[in-house]
C-alpha cells in the first residue's frame, strides 16, 4: 500500500492556502538553488506539459464540434 503524500506550502514560516499564486511563489523561491541541468529538465517538463495540454484542448474542440447542434444529419 502506498503512503499518502502530504504537501504543505509555507511562506515566511506561515502555512499558506493552496492557490496558483502561492504554488508559483513557492516554486519560484527554489529556482535560484537549482542547477543548470535541473533548470533544463524543468524547462523541458514544462514544455512537454504545455504541448500535451494544447493537444488535448485541440481534441476537445473537435469533439465539441462533432456533438454540437445541429447534428450533421439534421442539416437541411
C-alpha positions in Angstrom: 0.0 0.0 0.0 1.3 3.4 -1.0 1.7 6.0 1.7 -0.4 9.2 1.2 1.8 12.2 0.4 1.0 15.4 2.3 2.2 18.7 0.9 2.2 22.0 2.8 3.2 25.4 1.5 5.0 27.7 3.9 6.0 31.2 3.1 7.8 33.2 5.7 7.1 30.4 8.2 3.4 30.7 7.7 1.3 27.9 6.2 -0.4 29.2 3.1 -3.6 28.1 1.4 -3.3 26.3 -1.9 -3.6 28.7 -4.8 -2.0 29.1 -8.1 -0.2 32.2 -6.8 1.1 30.6 -3.7 2.3 27.5 -5.6 4.0 29.7 -8.1 5.7 31.7 -5.4 6.9 28.6 -3.6 8.3 27.2 -6.9 10.0 30.5 -7.8 11.6 30.6 -4.4 13.5 27.4 -5.2 14.6 28.2 -8.7 17.9 30.1 -7.8 19.0 26.9 -6.0 18.6 24.6 -8.9 21.5 23.6 -11.2 21.5 24.4 -14.9 20.8 20.8 -15.6 17.8 20.9 -13.2 16.5 24.0 -14.9 16.9 22.5 -18.3 15.0 19.4 -17.2 12.3 21.5 -15.6 12.0 23.7 -18.7 11.6 20.6 -20.9 9.0 19.1 -18.5 7.0 22.4 -18.7 7.2 22.5 -22.5 6.1 18.8 -22.6 3.1 19.6 -20.3 2.1 22.6 -22.3 2.3 20.6 -25.6 0.2 17.8 -24.0 -2.4 20.4 -22.9 -2.6 22.1 -26.3 -3.1 18.7 -28.0 -5.9 17.8 -25.5 -7.5 21.2 -26.0 -7.5 20.8 -29.8 -9.0 17.3 -29.4 -11.7 18.8 -27.1 -12.6 21.5 -29.6 -13.0 18.8 -32.3 -15.2 16.6 -30.0 -17.4 19.6 -29.1 -17.8 20.5 -32.8 -18.8 16.9 -33.5 -21.5 16.9 -30.9 -22.9 20.4 -31.2 -26.2 21.2 -32.7 -27.3 21.0 -35.4 -26.1 17.4 -35.9 -24.8 16.9 -39.5 -27.7 14.5 -40.3 -30.3 17.2 -39.3 -28.9 19.9 -41.6 -31.2 20.8 -44.5 
